[in-house]
């Protein structure tokens, strides 16, 4: 959105050059997406090819200029010949690429169905871009925007002549024009007309608005399964046609309705949900007197009756001296539920210290046990080597003695390995208990 130009404006009307486009910009800021029509997609395809061909022509002219400059250089003939051959090859490739682009079918160029709309700002952080002047397409290219909205005010005999225009930099043409004449107090209707026209350009297709008010105000409003808000919501730029509206609140009957939304219109709905017959769940605890919470909301002291949730919901029982007990209630919960509360640790830090010492002891025993299987296996290996040597020397009596002793150390190895494995499992159990004792969440 560019600042408007002004001609013959009185001093008191100069502010319109900025205030009017600023108001337009604010009104159009709700348009978040642009949908490409088929004609527009075809235009964008041809524009992409045209730009690529233009860049290729510029590259071709650059290569020809560099090649021709070689004729005026005083260099060895062999070097010049090799470089000219390189340029001739590149020129041939550039000509082939230009011919390919010229013959390219626009249908081969992919254009998305929609794109995000973002309002550009000035280079120094200004909300409005500089005036477009007499060359809006050049201004759009300079500001690097796809669509430039600009305009002008001219004062003639106490009337303000207004022009609002938009140019598409990719299509390289004007896509919107609005003109009007009115007094300063009569610019409101002109603003509405310009907003409506520019919205069609930005949105790219038909659109409508939907406003919904619901009682009670806590009810959630969904349009096509997307949350609009609670109690009261308005959605502009809704695609016209049949849409699905759903309104729901726990304890009330869910309302689902199919809507036919007309283009360029505001559909307003006032909805009152019907309360469902109340179903209660009796919640008890042992011991009694525990506080029951749903989220951060205190519901009362057990035993008490609470409204049955329509969906599974989390509750919490809390009583001093006992651990917090979470519970879940839903449509299928029994009419009466009761929970036994476990006593809390009197001193959680003492419990943590005790579990820490147990873990350290288990870790120490495991560490001390590690050398035993290692030492036993080394003895087994030594005796087996001696046994093999005795057999090789045909000293069978010595071989028999070494085999019996080695077998004894092998069973010793198995026993110490089992001991270390058991101590490792015990260490992991103690570690888990130590970590759980450090968890203050209960």
Protein Blocks (a to p, Z undefined) as FASTA:
>chain_A
ZZdddehiafklmmmmmmmmmmmmmmmmmpmbdcddfklmmmmmmmmmmmmmmmmmmmmm
mmmmmmmmmmmpccdfklmmmmmmmmmmmmmmmmmmmmmmmmpcfklpccdfbdcddddd
dfkopabdcdebjmlmlmmmmnopabdcddddddeehiacdddddddfklopafbdcddd
ddfklmmmmmmmmmmmmmmmmnopacdddddddddfkbccdeehiafbghiacdehiaed
jdddddddehiacddddddddehiacddddddddddddddddddddehiacdehjacfbd
cdddddddfbdcddddddehiacddddddfklcfbdcdddddddfblmlmmmmmmmmmmm
mmmmmmmmmmmmmmmmmmmmmmmmmmmmmmmnopaklmmmmmmmmmmmmmmmmmmmmmmm
mmmmmmmmmmmmmmmmmpmnZZ
